[in-house]
Amino acid sequence: MNFELRRNLQFTKLIKAEGRLREFNFTRHTVLGDTFFTVDVVDDRGNRIIFRMQRSGNGWSITNPDLPDWVLHNEPFLQQFIEEEMSTDDRVHRVVEPESQTS
């Protein structure tokens, strides 16, 4: 029996948006083979904005269009950060159960 173990992937990136340095927190999720990221960031009032980014065609895109413009305008940077982290992610471990030897 072969199976794959994946560790959690979480990272934080700072982006200057609307004249302020903002901390974007990324968390990878895999559900039924579908991988997506939840991203959260705090707005000027201290409210946490949480949204999802999902693989679409040749990259990652925001799935919720009802976000502040400063989040939507930074989508290319968010996509780039996800790609960088995914390319350096060596947290996949393949486990192969040894076949039983019968004599």
Long-range contacts (C-beta under 8 A, 24 or more apart in sequence): 1-97, 2-94, 2-95, 2-96, 2-97, 3-95, 4-92, 4-93, 4-94, 4-95, 5-92, 5-93, 5-95, 6-30, 6-91, 6-92, 7-91, 9-85, 9-86, 9-89, 9-91, 11-81, 11-85, 13-77, 13-78, 13-81, 15-74, 15-77, 15-78, 17-70, 17-71, 17-73, 17-74, 18-44, 18-70, 20-44, 24-78, 24-81, 26-78, 26-81, 26-82, 26-85, 36-63, 37-82, 39-78, 41-71, 43-68, 53-78, 53-79, 53-82, 59-83
